[in-house]
Amino acid sequence: MKTIVIGLGGNALLSPGKSQKVGLELKNAERAAREIAKIVKTEKYNIVITHGNGPQVGDEQIKNTNSRRVVPELPLYMLNAETEASIGTALEIALRNELKRMHIGKGVCVILTHTVIDEKDRAFLRPTKPIGPLYSKNELEKELKFRRFSYIKVGLKYRMVVPSPKPVSILEFEIIKSIADRTLVIAAGGGGIPIIKRDTGFVGVEAVIDKDMTTQLLANLIDADEMIILTDVDFVYKNFKNRKGAIRKVSAKDLKASLGAFEEGTIMPKLAACIKFVENGGRIARIGNLYKLDAVMMGESGTAIIA
């Protein structure tokens, strides 16, 4: 059986520009589970699922700040751990229910995952990873009184950005690889819990690792045949902002040569992850719509990145 790693975008489960209610996230998790269950039913693949947490970890940061007069604030890496657990729980419950409904005897488990990064990564000097909801100018002025992070403009609104260092290794990858042939694994949520290694041991850090780069690293570490990054758009576009010029198939070499033309912090990390996956031995990487997974896998939708 082929091994595939499926990365679910955080925005596909909870959009920063829409309702942030947990009910919507649970509903979207159920929709994602239906799509994934279709692939499980074919019995052709071992599947490992990763997911983003951009909107969710930003929401937790807001709760953290607003309640600091009552309880101590938590560091960002712990908020990342909280969202890895909460989103993982939503996905596991949804998948278990859907697999049972379809009479598929497959187990599901969530593995809390720690991702090692380089303490000297230059990303700490230039934050680029968007998290949390969108703010109006007035809302931003209020937020700036409490925040220690940076913000970028998105249309007429603003969004928090935090350091997004590159993943170097994943502590639990051997465990994930060893059980992927027996159960559906949900791992590396939100890019994994960011840690650094020092002489005294591991230490958590203030960052959110890009989910797509961790997905790529995990996919290569477990020798996956394919990597699929699912989001809320059907294709990668030459003009991504206006959704024009859909790219259906492209070589990693050609895509790498034009990578600078794509939007940093959103689509660019996805493309960079796909390029690196193929360069490191992966057969094919795909980017497509979460709710068209079967069509993406058959090449009827989405963008395919090949050697």
N, C-alpha and C positions, 0 to 999 in steps of 0.2 A: 504493500500500500504506500502511496505517496504521502509525504508529510507536508502540510501547508500551514503557514502562519497567517492568521487573519487579524489585521489591526483595525479596530473600530475607532473612528475619530470621536473625540469628546463632544464636538459640535453636533455630530449626528445623533447623539443621545440626549444632549441638552444644549440648545443653541443659546449663545450669549445675548442675542437680540430678541429672544422670545421669553415666554414664561419660564421661570426658574423653579416651578413647583415640582416636588418629588414625584407627584402623580404622573406628570408628563414623562419624566425620566423612566419610570417603571413601564409606562405604556410603550415607549420607544425601545426599551430593553426587550419587551415581549415581541415587538415587530422584528427586531434583530434576531431573536431566538428562532422565530419562524423561518427566516431566511437561512440561518445556519443549519437548522434541523433538516432542511431539504438536502443539504450537502452531506450531512451525516448519514442520512437514509440510503445514499448510494453505496455506502460501505466501500468506497474507493480511497478514502483519505483518513490519515491521522491528523487531527486538528488541534492547533494551539491558538488561543485567542488572546490578543492584547487589546488594550483600550486607552483612550486619552482621558484627560481629566481637567482640561483647561477651564471650562466654565465652572465646574464643581469645586476645584481647589480655590478659585477666586472667591466663590461664595463662602467657603469655609474661612478664608482670610478676613472677609467682611465680618462674619460672626465673631471671629477671634478678636478683632479690633474693637468692635462695639461692646463686647462683654468684658473687656479687660479691667474694668473697675470692680467687677464681681469675682472673676477667676483669672489666674495668670494666663498670659498669651502663650500659645504653643509655637515653636519654630516651624518654618515652612515645610521641612522634610517630614514632620509628624502629621501635618495637614495632608501631605501627599499620601502618607500611610493610611489616614482615615478615609480618603476618597478611594484609594485602591481597594480597601475593604468594603466600603458601601456600594460602589459601582459593581465590584465583583460579586457581591451578594445579590444585587438586583439581576445580574446576568445569569448567575447560577440558578436562582429560583426560576427565572423565566425559561431557561434551557431545560431544566429538569421537568417542568410542567409540560413544555412543548414535546419533548422526547417521549414522555409518558403518553401524551395524547396521540402521538403517532406510532405508539407501540414499538419504540426503539429502545433496546436494552443497552444503553450506554451510560456510563457514569460521568459525573461532572465534578470538578474540584477547582478551588481558587488557591493559588500559591502566592502568598505575600512575598514580593520580590524586591531584593536590594540591588541597586546598580552602583558600581564603583565608578567614580569620575576622578579626573586629575585636578588636584587642588590649585594648580597654576593655569588652568584653562582660561583663555582670554575672554570667554563668555561672561566671566564675572565682572569684566570691565565694560561690557557692552550688552546690556539686557535686550533680548529680542523676543522672548516667548510670551505671547498674549495669554492672560488668564482672566477669569471672572467676567462680569457683565459689562455692557456698554454704558458710559456715563455721558450726560449732557455737560456743557461747559460749567454750569452752576453747580452741578453735582460734583464735578471734578475739583472745583475750588474748595469744596468742603472736605473731600477725601484727602487732598494734599496737606491738610492740617495734621493728619494722623499717619500718613503712609511714608514708608522709607523706600518705596519702589518707584520705577519710572512709568511713564505713560506714553502711548502713541495715539495719533489721530486716526480714526476709522470713519471715513465720510465726514459727517458733522459731529460725531461723538468721539469718545476717548475710551481706551482700554489699558489696563495695567499690563506692563511687561516685566518679566523677571529673568535672571540669568538662566541660560539653557546650555549647560556644558555637555560635551560629547560623552557618551557612555564608553567606558574602557573594558569593563567586564561585568558579568552577572553572577552573583554568588550561587544562585539556585539552578543554573542552567542544566547541570547534570541530572538533577532530580526531575526537572521538567522533561528532559529527553528520555529518561528511563521509564516514565509512566505514560507518555503520549500515545503509545500503541494500545493502551488499555482503557484510557479515559479521556474525556474532553477536558483540556486544561485551560484555565483562565489565568494569565500570569502577566508580569511586567506592567501592571496598570499604571497609567500616567507616566510611563517611562521608567517606573521603578522608584523606590525610595532612594534619594541621592545620598551617597556616603563617600567618604574619602578614607584611605588607608594611611595610618601613621604608625610610628614605631610602637606606640602604646595600644594600637588596635584601630577599629573602625569608628568613625565619627560622622554624624548626620550634618548636612549643610543646607544653607538657604538657597534653594534652586528648584527648578522643575525641569527634569530632563525631557528632551523632546521624545515623545512616544514613538515616532516613526523611526528615529535612529536606534532606539532600544529594540524596537521590533526587528529591525534589520540585523542587529547584533545577535539577538536571540535566534533568529531564523538561521543565520550562518553557523552559530555555535551548535545547534541541534541538527545541522545538515538537512534543512528543509529543502524540498524540491521547488516550492513556489512560495512567494510572499504576496499577500493581497492587502492593500491599504484601502479601506472603505471610508467614505466621507459622505457629504451631502450634495455632491455634484456628479454628473454622469461621466465626465471626461476631464483630462488635463487640457487646458486651452492655451493657445498661443497668446491670446489676450484674456487672461484669467479673470480680470476684473469685470469685463463685459460679456464673458462666456462666449467668445468668438474664436473660431479656428480650432475646432476639436482635433486633438491628436489621438489617433487610434492605435498606432504601432510605431515604435521608434527604438533605435539601437541605443544601448547605454552610452556608447561612444559619442553619437550625435547629440544625445540629450545633454551629456556632460559639457559639450562645447558651447551649448546655448543656455546653460543653467543660470547664468547671471541675469537673464532677461525675465526671470520669474520672481514673484513676490516673496520677499524674505520674511520668515517667521510663520508663514502659512503653507503655501504650496511648495516652496523651495525645499524645506526639510523632507517632505514626502518624496520628491524627485531625487534628492541626494541619497536618501535611504535606498530607493529602488536601484539606483546606479551602483551603489556600493554592494548591495546584495548580489547583483548579477556579476560584478567584478570579482567577488569572492567565492564564486562557484555556484550561485543559485541559477536555476534554469530559466525562470521567468518571474518578473514582478509585475503586478497589476495595480492600477488605481481606478476606483469606480464608486458607484452609488451603493450605499449600504443595503438599500432595499431592492437591488437588482443583482444580488450576489450570483445567482445561477447564471444569469446572462453574462456577467463579468467573467466568470470562470470558463464559459464557452466561447469567449471572445466576441460576443454579440454586442457588448457594451463595455465601456471603460477603456483605459489606455494601457497597452501592453509594452513593457520595457524588456527588450531581449538582448542577448549577447551580440 
